[in-house]
Amino acid sequence: MAAANGWYLRIFLYGWQMAAQVDLLVWNIQNFGQLKSGLKDSKCNLTQAIAQVISASEPDIFCLVELNTTSESRAYKICDALMEALAAEKSPFDICLLSPNTGKEFYAFFVRDTTFVVPLEMSGPAVGGSVSMEIGGPGGVAITAAEFSPVSTPMNGIALNAFPLIYPDKPAASPTTWPGTRGSALGMFYVPGAGPGNELLPIMLVHLAAKRSAALKQLETIEDFSLFYSLRPHGAGGLSMMVQLPGQPAPVATQIYQAVIAGDFNLDAKKNPGDYDWVTTGGASGGLGAQLLFDEPTHLMTFPRFARSTRRDRRDLAINAYDNVILQTSPAASSPAQGQNQRVDDIMKMVKNRQFNYGTSIDYYNKLDKRGFASFWDKKGKRVFSSKEYRVFTKNFAVQLGRGDRTTFVTPEASLVGARLISDHEPVFVELHL
């Protein structure tokens, strides 16, 4: 059965019940701000390349991490440019929903077909004459009092402050605030084709601290979010939230049986799998008892660590399994949601296949990421960046990536540089069977 806009509604048998498959793409497009988007300098515009990576996966929901600005107007413009680039790739999305400023950046949720996946914006309660955009934490509303209703798609397709920030909200939470510089955002979705009880899909988007010890504290603090605590194997069997579904006159208490935590965790699931033990185990003493869906490297190495003899493909050049999707389901769910067919999208392979038109963006590599190859350590142990050294190194890469013909060979070094121009991280994709 096809949706009105031509996208196929993926409904399949799950046991004896009907279920839906929602394709989720999560990507920390590192440093996706004024420069990389072309807002500051049109000669450095990688938005179309980013759109090509997204459109290749055809996700139903695309979660963008590190929209690198604290200006709401700039975040709006960057998302508007990306929406236009996706449409140019014949991969349009109906709506983009922005979180409030998380402290250092914004998060954005793109929904392809709002009849297949219905985004529910924060619509109440009103606090001081306006709707609070924070759940939990000091001054935030209780999650059981927060109201969500179908969002009205704006003319330009971008909804500001649609999804709230979410903080620890259990009364006994310690610490009572999220121990990090970035807040997390809660996206709420209704999937009308899902199996009974699985229609509501909350997605908490996170970007944990770069320091491992701090990221571990943040991950463990997720137990102080009542949404996830209630879904534990020894929890309350789910959480009731105030949700207005399409056709309903007002929000009503609705049970939720699954939730997703996604984003950049800055914890290497490959190198230190024990970092996620608290997530995957669940007992009377604690733990989420959730499913960690990825253990593949997603974060690309920097050029100084490159060695031609040992570094030849994506699995060698991607060195940290930072980006992940966690699926938590309540034991009370009659047909628990599942994550299947997960993969890491190979940007370096796309580079080698010459799928991107870099134009003059190659000349901005040292400005986009100064942790790249144009650096050396001085005698005092300080990293020094040399524009002269940079020009020498990039001359050949520029030929391979942007100025050569189709027959020019793309070396592993150049594919790494080309991929890092777009993003230090690679996107993670998973099918959610609801």
Sine and cosine of phi, psi and omega as CSV:
sin_phi,cos_phi,sin_psi,cos_psi,sin_omega,cos_omega
0.00,0.00,0.82,-0.57,-0.07,-1.00
-1.00,-0.07,0.62,-0.79,0.11,-0.99
-0.96,0.29,0.25,-0.97,-0.11,-0.99
-0.88,0.47,-0.52,0.85,-0.05,-1.00
-1.00,0.00,0.17,0.99,0.09,-1.00
0.99,-0.16,-0.19,0.98,0.03,-1.00
-0.99,0.12,0.65,-0.76,-0.07,-1.00
-0.99,0.14,0.71,-0.70,0.04,-1.00
-0.99,0.14,0.93,-0.36,-0.09,-1.00
-1.00,0.07,0.99,-0.12,0.02,-1.00
-0.89,-0.46,0.70,-0.72,-0.02,-1.00
-0.56,-0.83,0.24,-0.97,0.03,-1.00
-0.97,0.23,0.76,-0.65,0.04,-1.00
-0.80,-0.61,0.99,-0.13,-0.20,-0.98
0.94,0.34,-0.83,-0.56,0.04,-1.00
-0.96,-0.29,0.14,0.99,-0.07,-1.00
-0.90,-0.43,0.32,-0.95,0.09,-1.00
-0.99,0.17,0.57,-0.82,0.03,-1.00
-0.60,-0.80,0.20,-0.98,-0.01,-1.00
-0.82,-0.57,0.52,-0.86,0.09,-1.00
-0.96,-0.28,0.88,-0.48,0.04,-1.00
-0.94,-0.35,0.88,-0.48,-0.01,-1.00
-1.00,0.05,0.83,-0.56,-0.09,-1.00
-0.90,-0.44,0.77,-0.64,0.09,-1.00
-0.87,-0.49,0.79,-0.62,0.00,-1.00
-0.83,-0.56,0.77,-0.63,-0.11,-0.99
-0.54,-0.84,0.84,-0.54,0.21,-0.98
-1.00,0.04,1.00,-0.09,0.04,-1.00
-0.99,0.15,0.99,0.11,-0.19,-0.98
-0.82,0.58,0.69,-0.72,0.03,-1.00
0.86,0.52,0.57,0.82,0.04,-1.00
-0.99,0.13,1.00,0.04,-0.06,-1.00
-0.73,-0.68,-0.57,-0.82,-0.10,-1.00
-0.89,0.45,-0.65,0.76,-0.09,-1.00
-0.96,0.28,-0.82,0.58,-0.09,-1.00
-0.89,0.45,-0.54,0.84,-0.02,-1.00
-0.98,0.19,-0.22,0.98,-0.02,-1.00
1.00,0.01,0.01,1.00,0.00,-1.00
-0.92,0.39,-0.59,0.81,-0.04,-1.00
-0.99,0.10,-0.62,0.78,-0.02,-1.00
-0.55,-0.84,0.93,-0.38,-0.08,-1.00
-0.89,0.46,-0.33,0.95,0.01,-1.00
-0.96,0.28,-0.33,0.94,0.06,-1.00
-0.93,-0.37,0.99,0.11,-0.06,-1.00
-0.76,-0.64,0.96,-0.30,-0.03,-1.00
-0.96,-0.29,0.21,0.98,-0.06,-1.00
-0.88,0.48,-0.65,0.76,-0.03,-1.00
-0.92,0.39,-0.61,0.79,0.06,-1.00
-0.90,0.44,-0.66,0.75,0.04,-1.00
-0.89,0.46,-0.67,0.74,0.02,-1.00
-0.89,0.45,-0.58,0.82,0.02,-1.00
-0.90,0.44,-0.65,0.76,0.02,-1.00
-0.90,0.45,-0.69,0.73,-0.02,-1.00
-0.92,0.40,-0.73,0.68,-0.09,-1.00
-0.91,0.41,-0.45,0.89,0.00,-1.00
-0.89,0.45,-0.45,0.89,-0.02,-1.00
-1.00,-0.06,-0.30,0.95,-0.01,-1.00
0.75,0.66,0.81,0.59,-0.02,-1.00
-0.96,0.27,0.44,-0.90,0.14,-0.99
-0.98,0.18,-0.60,0.80,0.07,-1.00
-0.79,-0.62,0.79,-0.61,0.08,-1.00
-0.90,-0.43,0.85,-0.52,-0.01,-1.00
-0.97,-0.24,0.88,-0.47,-0.04,-1.00
-0.98,-0.20,0.86,-0.50,0.05,-1.00
-0.97,-0.25,0.54,-0.84,0.03,-1.00
0.91,0.42,0.84,0.55,0.26,-0.96
-0.98,0.22,1.00,-0.08,-0.39,-0.92
-0.99,0.15,0.96,0.30,0.10,-0.99
-0.34,-0.94,0.45,-0.89,0.12,-0.99
-0.96,-0.29,0.14,0.99,0.04,-1.00
-0.99,-0.12,0.85,-0.53,0.00,-1.00
-0.89,0.46,-0.63,0.78,-0.02,-1.00
-0.92,0.40,-0.61,0.80,0.05,-1.00
-0.94,0.35,-0.65,0.76,0.03,-1.00
-0.86,0.51,-0.66,0.75,0.03,-1.00
-0.87,0.49,-0.73,0.69,-0.05,-1.00
-0.91,0.41,-0.63,0.78,0.01,-1.00
-0.90,0.43,-0.69,0.72,0.02,-1.00
-0.92,0.39,-0.59,0.81,0.04,-1.00
-0.89,0.45,-0.68,0.74,0.03,-1.00
-0.90,0.43,-0.63,0.78,0.00,-1.00
-0.94,0.34,-0.61,0.79,0.07,-1.00
-0.87,0.49,-0.68,0.73,0.02,-1.00
-0.92,0.40,-0.63,0.78,0.01,-1.00
-0.92,0.40,-0.62,0.79,0.04,-1.00
-0.91,0.41,-0.65,0.76,0.04,-1.00
-0.90,0.44,-0.61,0.79,0.03,-1.00
-0.92,0.40,-0.45,0.90,0.06,-1.00
-0.99,0.11,0.15,0.99,-0.08,-1.00
0.84,0.54,0.61,0.79,0.02,-1.00
-0.70,-0.71,0.86,0.51,-0.11,-0.99
-0.96,0.30,0.48,-0.88,0.12,-0.99
-0.90,-0.43,0.60,-0.80,-0.04,-1.00
-0.93,0.36,-0.61,0.79,-0.15,-0.99
-0.44,-0.90,0.50,-0.87,0.16,-0.99
-0.86,-0.52,0.81,-0.59,-0.03,-1.00
-0.92,-0.40,0.86,-0.52,-0.05,-1.00
-0.99,-0.14,0.64,-0.77,0.16,-0.99
-0.98,0.21,0.20,-0.98,0.24,-0.97
-0.92,0.40,0.16,-0.99,0.09,-1.00
-0.85,0.53,0.83,-0.56,-0.05,-1.00
-0.99,0.15,-0.09,1.00,-0.05,-1.00
0.81,-0.58,-0.63,0.78,0.04,-1.00
-0.79,-0.62,-0.28,0.96,-0.13,-0.99
-0.31,-0.95,-0.04,-1.00,0.13,-0.99
-0.90,-0.44,0.37,-0.93,0.21,-0.98
-0.91,-0.40,0.51,-0.86,0.01,-1.00
-0.73,-0.69,0.62,-0.78,0.03,-1.00
-0.88,-0.47,0.88,-0.48,0.02,-1.00
-0.97,-0.24,0.76,-0.65,0.00,-1.00
-0.88,-0.47,0.82,-0.58,-0.09,-1.00
-0.95,0.32,-0.77,0.63,-0.11,-0.99
-0.73,-0.68,0.96,-0.28,-0.09,-1.00
-0.97,0.23,0.04,1.00,0.17,-0.99
-1.00,-0.05,-0.41,0.91,0.04,-1.00
-1.00,0.06,-0.72,0.69,0.10,-0.99
-0.85,-0.53,0.91,-0.41,-0.07,-1.00
-0.99,-0.11,0.92,-0.40,0.07,-1.00
-0.96,0.28,0.67,-0.74,0.00,-1.00
-0.91,-0.42,0.92,-0.40,-0.04,-1.00
-1.00,0.08,0.35,-0.94,0.08,-1.00
-0.94,0.34,0.88,-0.47,-0.10,-1.00
-0.88,-0.48,-0.06,1.00,-0.01,-1.00
0.00,-1.00,0.10,-0.99,0.00,1.00
-0.98,0.18,0.28,-0.96,0.06,-1.00
-0.98,0.19,0.78,-0.62,0.04,-1.00
-0.85,-0.53,0.90,-0.44,-0.03,-1.00
0.90,0.43,0.52,0.86,0.05,-1.00
1.00,-0.01,-0.05,1.00,0.02,-1.00
-0.62,-0.78,0.32,-0.95,-0.01,-1.00
-0.97,0.23,0.79,-0.61,0.04,-1.00
-0.93,0.37,0.66,-0.75,0.04,-1.00
-0.96,-0.27,0.44,0.90,0.06,-1.00
-0.70,-0.71,0.70,-0.72,0.10,-0.99
-0.91,-0.42,0.77,-0.64,-0.01,-1.00
0.96,0.28,0.01,-1.00,-0.03,-1.00
0.95,0.31,0.11,-0.99,0.01,-1.00
-0.88,0.48,0.86,-0.51,0.04,-1.00
1.00,0.08,-0.14,0.99,0.00,-1.00
-0.99,0.13,0.32,-0.95,0.00,-1.00
-0.99,0.14,0.39,-0.92,0.06,-1.00
-0.94,0.34,0.59,-0.80,-0.05,-1.00
-0.91,0.42,-0.49,0.87,0.02,-1.00
-0.97,0.26,-0.25,0.97,0.04,-1.00
-0.99,-0.15,-0.29,0.96,-0.01,-1.00
-0.91,0.42,0.70,-0.71,-0.04,-1.00
-0.94,-0.35,0.70,-0.71,0.02,-1.00
-0.83,-0.56,0.70,-0.71,-0.02,-1.00
-0.68,-0.73,0.38,-0.93,0.01,-1.00
-0.84,0.55,0.73,-0.68,-0.02,-1.00
-0.98,0.20,0.62,-0.78,0.11,-0.99
-1.00,0.05,0.89,-0.45,-0.07,-1.00
-0.91,0.41,0.86,-0.51,0.02,-1.00
-0.94,0.34,0.27,-0.96,-0.06,-1.00
-0.84,0.54,-0.65,0.76,-0.06,-1.00
-1.00,0.02,-0.05,1.00,0.07,-1.00
0.99,0.13,0.15,0.99,-0.02,-1.00
-0.86,-0.52,0.84,-0.54,-0.01,-1.00
-0.95,-0.32,0.87,-0.49,0.02,-1.00
-1.00,0.07,0.57,-0.82,0.06,-1.00
0.76,0.65,0.70,0.72,0.00,-1.00
-1.00,0.07,-0.65,0.76,-0.01,-1.00
-0.95,-0.30,0.70,-0.71,-0.09,-1.00
-0.99,0.12,0.30,-0.95,0.24,-0.97
-0.97,0.22,0.51,-0.86,-0.04,-1.00
-0.75,-0.66,0.70,-0.71,-0.04,-1.00
-0.77,-0.64,0.22,-0.98,0.06,-1.00
-0.80,0.60,0.71,-0.71,-0.10,-0.99
-0.74,-0.67,0.03,1.00,0.07,-1.00
-0.92,0.40,0.65,-0.76,-0.03,-1.00
-0.83,0.56,-0.57,0.82,-0.04,-1.00
-1.00,-0.08,0.28,0.96,-0.08,-1.00
-0.88,0.48,0.72,-0.70,0.07,-1.00
-0.61,-0.79,0.91,-0.42,0.01,1.00
-0.96,0.27,0.31,-0.95,-0.05,-1.00
-0.99,0.12,-0.12,0.99,0.06,-1.00
-0.84,-0.54,0.41,-0.91,0.02,-1.00
-0.90,0.43,0.85,-0.53,-0.10,-1.00
-0.99,0.17,0.91,0.41,-0.01,-1.00
-0.24,-0.97,0.19,-0.98,-0.03,-1.00
-0.99,0.10,-0.31,0.95,0.02,-1.00
-0.93,-0.37,0.73,-0.68,0.14,-0.99
-0.98,0.21,0.14,-0.99,0.06,-1.00
-0.92,-0.39,0.49,-0.87,-0.05,-1.00
-0.93,-0.38,0.59,-0.81,0.00,-1.00
-0.94,-0.34,0.93,-0.38,0.11,-0.99
-0.99,-0.10,0.74,-0.67,-0.03,-1.00
-0.91,-0.42,0.76,-0.65,-0.06,-1.00
-0.73,-0.68,0.56,-0.83,0.08,-1.00
-0.90,-0.43,0.82,-0.58,-0.02,-1.00
-0.92,-0.39,0.99,-0.12,-0.13,-0.99
-0.89,0.46,-0.41,0.91,-0.02,-1.00
-1.00,0.01,0.04,1.00,-0.05,-1.00
-0.95,0.32,0.27,-0.96,0.05,-1.00
-0.91,0.41,0.30,-0.95,-0.02,-1.00
-0.81,0.59,0.81,-0.59,0.01,-1.00
1.00,0.03,-0.21,0.98,-0.05,-1.00
-0.97,-0.26,0.21,0.98,-0.12,-0.99
-0.94,0.35,-0.45,0.89,-0.03,-1.00
-0.99,-0.12,0.77,-0.64,-0.05,-1.00
-0.78,-0.62,0.99,-0.13,0.13,-0.99
-0.99,0.13,0.68,-0.73,0.06,-1.00
-0.80,-0.59,0.90,-0.43,0.09,-1.00
-1.00,-0.09,0.86,-0.50,-0.02,-1.00
-0.99,-0.14,0.76,-0.64,-0.11,-0.99
-0.77,-0.64,0.41,-0.91,0.21,-0.98
-0.64,-0.76,0.99,-0.12,-0.11,-0.99
-0.97,0.23,0.18,-0.98,-0.07,-1.00
-0.89,0.46,0.50,-0.87,0.00,-1.00
-0.94,0.34,-0.50,0.87,0.01,-1.00
-0.98,0.19,0.78,-0.62,-0.11,-0.99
-0.85,0.52,-0.69,0.72,-0.04,-1.00
-0.89,0.46,-0.63,0.78,0.02,-1.00
-0.94,0.34,-0.64,0.77,0.02,-1.00
-0.89,0.45,-0.63,0.78,0.04,-1.00
-0.88,0.48,-0.67,0.74,0.03,-1.00
-0.89,0.46,-0.66,0.75,0.02,-1.00
-0.89,0.45,-0.70,0.72,-0.02,-1.00
-0.88,0.48,-0.67,0.74,0.00,-1.00
-0.93,0.36,-0.46,0.89,0.00,-1.00
-0.94,0.33,-0.27,0.96,0.00,-1.00
-0.87,0.50,-0.40,0.92,0.07,-1.00
-0.90,0.43,-0.32,0.95,0.03,-1.00
-1.00,0.04,0.10,1.00,0.16,-0.99
-1.00,-0.06,0.88,-0.48,-0.09,-1.00
-0.88,0.47,-0.47,0.88,0.03,-1.00
-0.84,0.54,-0.74,0.67,-0.05,-1.00
-0.99,0.12,-0.56,0.83,0.03,-1.00
-0.88,0.47,-0.61,0.79,-0.05,-1.00
-0.94,0.33,-0.31,0.95,-0.03,-1.00
-1.00,-0.07,-0.02,1.00,-0.01,-1.00
-0.88,0.48,0.39,-0.92,0.05,-1.00
-0.82,0.57,-0.53,0.85,0.04,-1.00
-0.95,-0.30,0.40,0.92,0.00,-1.00
-1.00,0.06,-0.36,-0.93,-0.09,-1.00
-1.00,0.02,0.04,1.00,0.03,-1.00
1.00,0.09,0.37,0.93,0.01,-1.00
0.84,-0.54,0.24,-0.97,-0.05,-1.00
-0.84,-0.54,0.64,-0.77,0.05,-1.00
-0.99,-0.12,0.82,-0.57,0.01,-1.00
-0.81,-0.58,0.37,-0.93,-0.02,-1.00
-1.00,0.09,0.96,-0.29,-0.09,-1.00
-0.75,-0.66,0.74,-0.67,0.12,-0.99
-0.98,-0.22,0.90,-0.43,0.02,-1.00
-1.00,0.03,0.34,-0.94,0.03,-1.00
-0.80,0.60,0.75,-0.67,-0.01,-1.00
1.00,-0.05,-0.26,0.97,0.05,-1.00
-0.99,0.13,0.53,-0.85,0.00,-1.00
-0.98,0.21,-0.42,0.91,-0.09,-1.00
-0.35,-0.94,0.30,-0.95,0.04,-1.00
-0.90,0.43,0.61,-0.79,0.07,-1.00
-0.74,-0.67,0.39,-0.92,0.02,-1.00
-0.89,0.46,0.84,-0.54,-0.07,-1.00
-0.75,-0.66,0.70,-0.71,-0.05,-1.00
-0.98,0.19,0.64,-0.76,0.05,-1.00
-0.89,-0.46,0.75,-0.67,-0.08,-1.00
-0.90,-0.44,-0.04,1.00,0.06,-1.00
-0.48,-0.88,0.37,-0.93,0.05,-1.00
-0.42,-0.91,0.43,-0.91,-0.02,-1.00
-0.86,-0.51,0.65,-0.76,0.19,-0.98
-0.89,-0.46,0.84,-0.54,-0.10,-0.99
-0.65,-0.76,0.40,-0.91,0.09,-1.00
0.65,-0.76,-0.41,-0.91,0.01,-1.00
-0.99,-0.16,0.93,-0.36,-0.08,-1.00
-1.00,-0.06,-0.23,0.97,-0.04,-1.00
0.80,0.60,0.47,0.88,0.09,-1.00
-0.81,-0.59,0.83,-0.55,-0.14,-0.99
-0.99,0.15,0.98,-0.22,-0.04,-1.00
-0.93,0.37,-0.30,0.95,0.02,-1.00
-1.00,0.03,-0.75,0.67,-0.07,-1.00
-0.97,0.23,-0.66,0.75,-0.05,-1.00
-0.79,-0.62,0.93,0.36,-0.03,-1.00
-0.87,0.50,-0.41,0.91,0.03,-1.00
-0.91,0.42,-0.32,0.95,0.03,-1.00
-0.87,0.50,-0.44,0.90,-0.06,-1.00
-0.97,-0.22,0.17,0.99,-0.02,-1.00
-0.84,0.54,-0.62,0.78,-0.03,-1.00
-0.91,0.42,-0.49,0.87,0.02,-1.00
-0.96,0.29,-0.71,0.70,-0.16,-0.99
-1.00,0.06,-0.33,0.94,0.04,-1.00
-0.98,-0.19,0.47,-0.88,0.01,-1.00
-0.50,-0.87,0.83,-0.56,0.03,-1.00
-0.58,-0.81,-0.07,-1.00,-0.04,-1.00
-0.89,0.47,-0.46,0.89,-0.05,-1.00
-1.00,0.08,-0.16,0.99,0.03,-1.00
0.61,-0.79,-0.01,-1.00,-0.04,-1.00
0.98,-0.18,0.57,-0.83,-0.06,-1.00
-0.98,0.20,-0.51,0.86,-0.10,-1.00
0.90,0.43,0.61,0.79,-0.07,-1.00
-0.98,-0.21,0.11,-0.99,-0.02,-1.00
-0.97,-0.26,0.86,-0.51,0.09,-1.00
-1.00,0.02,0.87,-0.49,-0.21,-0.98
-1.00,-0.02,-0.23,0.97,-0.07,-1.00
-0.73,-0.68,0.63,-0.78,0.22,-0.98
-0.67,-0.74,0.38,0.93,0.01,-1.00
-1.00,-0.05,0.59,-0.81,0.07,-1.00
-0.87,0.49,0.67,-0.74,-0.03,-1.00
-0.77,-0.64,-0.27,0.96,-0.10,-0.99
-0.97,-0.25,0.82,-0.58,-0.12,-0.99
-0.99,0.17,0.57,-0.82,0.03,-1.00
-0.94,0.33,0.27,-0.96,0.12,-0.99
-1.00,-0.05,0.36,-0.93,-0.14,-0.99
-0.88,0.47,-0.61,0.80,-0.01,-1.00
-0.85,0.52,-0.35,0.94,-0.01,-1.00
-1.00,-0.03,0.01,1.00,-0.05,-1.00
-0.97,0.23,0.70,-0.72,0.11,-0.99
-0.72,-0.70,0.88,-0.48,-0.11,-0.99
-0.84,0.54,-0.57,0.82,-0.09,-1.00
-0.94,0.35,-0.43,0.90,-0.08,-1.00
-0.88,-0.48,-0.25,0.97,-0.10,-0.99
-0.95,-0.33,0.96,-0.27,-0.11,-0.99
-0.79,-0.62,-0.43,0.90,-0.06,-1.00
-0.62,-0.78,-0.07,-1.00,-0.10,-0.99
-0.85,0.53,-0.66,0.75,-0.05,-1.00
-0.91,0.41,-0.44,0.90,0.07,-1.00
-0.99,0.13,-0.62,0.79,-0.11,-0.99
-1.00,0.08,-0.32,0.95,0.14,-0.99
-0.99,-0.10,0.85,-0.53,-0.24,-0.97
-0.90,-0.44,-0.27,0.96,-0.03,-1.00
-0.77,-0.63,0.73,-0.68,0.04,-1.00
-1.00,-0.04,0.95,0.33,-0.08,-1.00
-1.00,0.09,-0.61,0.79,-0.16,-0.99
-1.00,0.00,0.67,-0.74,-0.13,-0.99
-0.43,-0.90,0.24,-0.97,0.11,-0.99
-0.76,-0.65,0.79,-0.61,0.02,-1.00
-0.93,-0.38,0.81,-0.59,0.02,-1.00
-0.93,-0.37,0.86,-0.51,0.02,-1.00
-0.90,-0.44,0.78,-0.63,0.02,-1.00
-0.82,-0.57,0.55,-0.84,0.02,-1.00
-0.98,0.20,0.62,-0.78,0.09,-1.00
-0.90,0.44,-0.24,0.97,0.02,-1.00
-0.99,0.11,-0.13,0.99,-0.01,-1.00
-0.92,0.39,0.74,-0.67,0.00,-1.00
-0.94,0.34,-0.57,0.82,0.06,-1.00
-0.70,-0.72,1.00,0.04,-0.12,-0.99
-0.84,0.54,0.66,-0.75,0.07,-1.00
-0.89,0.46,0.43,-0.90,-0.01,-1.00
-0.70,-0.71,0.51,-0.86,0.14,-0.99
-0.96,-0.28,0.79,-0.61,-0.09,-1.00
-0.66,-0.75,0.36,-0.93,0.11,-0.99
0.81,0.59,0.66,0.75,0.02,-1.00
-0.96,0.29,0.50,-0.87,0.01,-1.00
-0.40,-0.92,0.32,-0.95,0.13,-0.99
-0.96,-0.27,0.82,-0.57,-0.03,-1.00
-0.96,0.29,0.77,-0.64,-0.13,-0.99
-1.00,0.02,1.00,-0.01,-0.01,-1.00
-0.93,0.37,-0.59,0.81,-0.02,-1.00
-0.90,0.44,-0.56,0.83,0.07,-1.00
-0.91,0.41,-0.63,0.78,0.06,-1.00
-0.89,0.46,-0.62,0.79,0.04,-1.00
-0.89,0.45,-0.72,0.69,-0.02,-1.00
-0.90,0.44,-0.51,0.86,0.04,-1.00
-1.00,0.10,0.06,1.00,0.05,-1.00
0.85,0.53,0.73,0.68,0.00,-1.00
-1.00,0.10,-0.15,0.99,-0.09,-1.00
-0.89,-0.45,0.56,-0.83,0.11,-0.99
-0.95,-0.31,0.98,-0.19,-0.10,-0.99
-0.98,0.20,-0.46,0.89,-0.08,-1.00
0.87,0.50,-0.75,-0.66,0.00,-1.00
-1.00,-0.03,0.08,1.00,-0.02,-1.00
-0.88,0.48,-0.46,0.89,0.01,-1.00
-0.85,0.53,-0.49,0.87,-0.04,-1.00
-0.96,0.27,-0.11,0.99,-0.05,-1.00
-0.95,-0.30,0.23,0.97,-0.08,-1.00
-0.84,0.54,-0.69,0.73,-0.06,-1.00
-0.93,0.36,-0.42,0.91,0.04,-1.00
-0.99,0.13,-0.53,0.85,-0.02,-1.00
-0.95,0.30,-0.56,0.83,-0.05,-1.00
-0.42,-0.91,0.98,-0.21,-0.03,-1.00
-0.98,0.18,0.11,0.99,0.13,-0.99
-1.00,-0.05,0.22,0.98,-0.01,-1.00
-0.98,0.18,-0.35,-0.94,-0.18,-0.98
-0.99,0.17,-0.23,0.97,-0.07,-1.00
-0.99,0.11,0.87,0.48,-0.04,-1.00
-0.41,-0.91,0.29,-0.96,0.11,-0.99
-0.45,-0.89,0.31,-0.95,0.01,-1.00
-0.99,-0.12,0.80,-0.60,0.02,-1.00
-0.99,0.13,-0.03,-1.00,-0.08,-1.00
-0.91,0.41,-0.36,0.93,0.01,-1.00
-1.00,-0.02,0.09,1.00,0.02,-1.00
0.99,0.16,0.30,0.95,0.00,-1.00
-0.98,-0.20,0.66,-0.75,0.02,-1.00
-0.98,0.19,0.78,-0.63,-0.04,-1.00
-0.89,-0.46,0.68,-0.74,0.00,-1.00
-0.94,-0.33,0.76,-0.65,-0.07,-1.00
-0.87,-0.49,0.90,-0.44,0.01,-1.00
-0.91,0.41,-0.56,0.83,0.04,-1.00
-0.90,0.44,-0.73,0.68,0.04,-1.00
-0.87,0.49,-0.64,0.77,0.00,-1.00
-0.86,0.50,-0.72,0.69,-0.05,-1.00
-0.88,0.47,-0.61,0.79,0.01,-1.00
-0.90,0.43,-0.72,0.69,-0.05,-1.00
-0.92,0.38,-0.65,0.76,-0.16,-0.99
-0.99,0.14,-0.23,0.97,-0.06,-1.00
-0.82,0.57,-0.74,0.67,-0.04,-1.00
-0.96,0.29,-0.60,0.80,0.01,-1.00
-0.91,0.42,-0.60,0.80,0.02,-1.00
-0.88,0.47,-0.62,0.79,0.04,-1.00
-0.91,0.42,-0.71,0.70,-0.04,-1.00
-0.91,0.42,-0.67,0.74,-0.17,-0.99
-1.00,-0.04,-0.58,0.81,-0.17,-0.99
-0.81,-0.58,-0.38,0.92,-0.14,-0.99
-0.83,-0.55,0.00,1.00,0.00,-1.00
-1.00,-0.05,0.18,-0.98,0.06,-1.00
-1.00,0.04,0.02,-1.00,-0.10,-0.99
-0.90,0.43,-0.30,0.95,-0.04,-1.00
-1.00,0.02,-0.16,0.99,-0.01,-1.00
-0.93,0.38,0.79,-0.61,-0.04,-1.00
-0.94,0.33,0.72,-0.70,0.06,-1.00
-0.99,-0.16,0.93,-0.38,-0.04,-1.00
-0.97,0.23,0.28,-0.96,0.09,-1.00
-0.84,0.54,-0.61,0.79,0.04,-1.00
-0.87,0.50,-0.73,0.69,-0.04,-1.00
-0.93,0.38,-0.59,0.81,0.02,-1.00
-0.92,0.40,-0.56,0.83,0.07,-1.00
-0.92,0.40,-0.73,0.69,0.01,-1.00
-0.88,0.47,-0.70,0.72,0.00,-1.00
-0.89,0.46,-0.62,0.78,0.03,-1.00
-0.93,0.35,-0.64,0.77,-0.01,-1.00
-0.95,0.32,-0.42,0.91,0.13,-0.99
-0.86,0.52,-0.63,0.78,-0.01,-1.00
-0.98,0.19,-0.74,0.67,-0.06,-1.00
-0.21,-0.98,0.62,-0.78,0.11,-0.99
-0.95,0.31,-0.37,0.93,-0.01,-1.00
-0.94,-0.33,0.40,-0.92,0.13,-0.99
-0.96,-0.28,0.50,-0.87,-0.06,-1.00
-0.96,0.29,0.49,-0.87,0.10,-0.99
-0.93,-0.38,0.65,-0.76,-0.09,-1.00
-0.79,-0.61,0.65,-0.76,0.05,-1.00
-0.49,-0.87,0.57,-0.82,0.14,-0.99
-1.00,0.01,0.84,-0.55,0.11,-0.99
-0.99,-0.14,0.90,-0.44,0.02,-1.00
-0.99,-0.13,0.94,-0.35,-0.11,-0.99
-0.94,-0.33,0.00,0.00,0.00,0.00
